[in-house]
Amino acid sequence: MAHPVNDHALDVIFRDARSYNGWREEAVPEVLIRAVYDLAKLGPTSANNSPARFLFLHTEAAKQRLLPLMMEGNREKTLKAPWTVIIAYDMEFHEKIPQLFPHNPGAKDWFHHIKEPTAFRNGTLQAGYLMLAARALGLDCGPMSGFDNAAVDKEFFQSQDGEMKNWKSNFICNIGHGDRTTIFERSPRLSFEEACRIL
């Protein structure tokens, strides 16, 4: 039977978690990044279609390819982050549905006319799962837009052979151990009454 997680877990994942603009000089091993993905991949998507794709940038050389394609205000924090992930979605995600939805492999045909909205919606869900998984494993995140999607796609995906040429960037997220001196006071949120209705 499912039961609520404790208050500490809620603090780590939601209440005390923030979007970071700066990073402590503390290494994040690849094994931890892999563990983040292994948690995130368990989140639900339509027919388990799992369209999100993640390109993790760790080396300075990889970061230098990205920096010119970003707004100036996003460059330094990206260069200093231990990891930067380009969160993308695969426009040919449906080809993997027979593998991912084996009890109904014909489900791959459900999405032919709605590939992009399906990939974007479910890929964005998976991006949220990735951030929550990172927080749950003791890491901090700095998600951002502020980059040239078409240029990022051309630089990292369209120039590649194989499946990556079908990937399209959604947003970018830095991952590491955040420097709390770089964050602002938490901005207000809408109340239940402002954002919700009950019928």
N, C-alpha and C positions, 0 to 999 in steps of 0.2 A: 504494500500500500504506500502511495506517495505521501510524503509529509513535508512541511516547509523546511527550508534550510534555516540555519540559525542567523541571528542578527549580525554576527561578524561577517558571514558570507555576503549578506545584503549590503553591508557597509563597503566591502571590498569591490563588489561588482557594480553597485549603484550609488549609494549615498555619499561615499567619500571619493569615488572615482571621478576623474576630471579629464578633459582634453588638454594634453600637454604641448607646450611650445619649446621646451628645453629638456635636456637629458643629463643625467648623472653619468660620469665616466665609469660605468659598470658594465662588464661584458655580459652578453646574453648568448648562451651557447645554442648552436643549431638544434641540438636535441630538444631544447625547450620550444623553439619555433615549430618543430615537427609535432610536439605534444599539443601545442595550441591548435594546429590544424586537425589533429586527430580528435579533439573535442568538438571543434566547430563543424566538422563534416557530419556530425550526428543530428544537427538541426533539421527540421522538416522542410521539404520543398514539394512543389506540385509533382505528383507521380515520381517522387524521389529524383527529379531531373537534374539536380545539382549542377547548375550552369556556371557557378562562380569559378574563376580561375585566379590564382594568386602568384604573382611574380615577386619573389623576395629579393631585394637588393641588399647586399651586405658589404661588398667591397667598395672602396672609394672610386675605383674605375667605373663601376656600374652606376654609382650615384652621380658621377660627373656627366654621364650620358643623359641623366634625367634633369639635372639642375637648370640647364638653359631653357627647358620647356616649362618651367614653373614660374609663377609670379615671384618677384624678388623677395617678398616677405616670407616666402616658404622655403627659400633655399638654404639658409644657414642651419635652421633647425633640422632640415632633412639631412644635410651633410653630417651633422653631429649625432643623429639618431643611430643606435646600434643596428637597427634594421628598418628598412622602408619597404612596404609592400604595395605594389600596384595591383589594386583589386579590379578584376576584369570579369567579363562574362563571355562565354563561348557561344557564338551564333549557330554552331552546329551541335549544340548540347544534346539534341534529340537522338543523335547517332549512338549515344551511350545508354539510352534508355533500356534496350534489351539486356544489358549488363546490370543496370541499376534497378530495374523493375521486372525481374525475371518471370513473375507470375503472369505478366501481361506484356510481352515484348512488343505487341502491336501498338502500345501506347505511344511509340515514337511518332506515329502518324497523327496524333492529336494536335500537334503543335506546328504543323507546316505553315499555317496562315497567321500564326500569332507568335512567331519565334522571338522577335525582338522584345515585345513587352513581357513575354514570359521569362526570357533570359534576364532582362533588366530587373524585373520584380523579384524573382527568386534569387538572383545573384546578389541583390542588395540585402535581402534577408540573410544570406550566408555571410555577407560582410559584417552585419551586426552580430551574428553568432561568433565570428572570428574575434571581434573586439571583446565580447563578453568572456570568451574562452581565455583570451590573453589576460584580462583582468583577474579571472578566477585563478590563474596560475601565477599571479604575483607580478604581472607586467603592467605597464601603462601604455596608453594609446594616444596618438595625435592625428585624428582623421582630418582630411582637408580636401577641398576642391582647389581652385586657384592654379590650374595648369592647363595646357593646351592638349585636350584629349586627342585630337586628330594627329598632332605631332608625336605624342607619346605612342599612339597606336602604330604610326609609321616607323618610329625608331625601334620599338621593342617587339612588335608583333608582326606587322605586315611584311617586314624584311626577313622573317624567319620561314624556314621550311616546316612542313608538317602542320600539326593542329594549331599551333600558336598563331598562325596567320588568320584564323577565324576569331581571335579574341578581340574584344573591345574594352577599353578602359572605362571604369565607373568613377572611382575616386582613389585617393592615395592615403595611406595610413602609416605613420611612423610608430615604431614599437621599441620599447626599452624600459628603463627605470627613470621615471619622470623627475624633473627638478621642480619641487613645489614652489620655488621662488619665481618661476616663470609663468605661473597661472594667475588669472584674475579672480576676484570674488565670483562665486557662482551666480550666474544670471538668473533672473526670475523664471519661473515656470508657470504655465496656466493651471488654474485650479480645476478640479473635477467639474464644477459647475460651468466653467468657461469652455471646456474642451469636450464635454461628454453630454450625451442625452440618453435617457432611459425610456423606452416605449413599453 
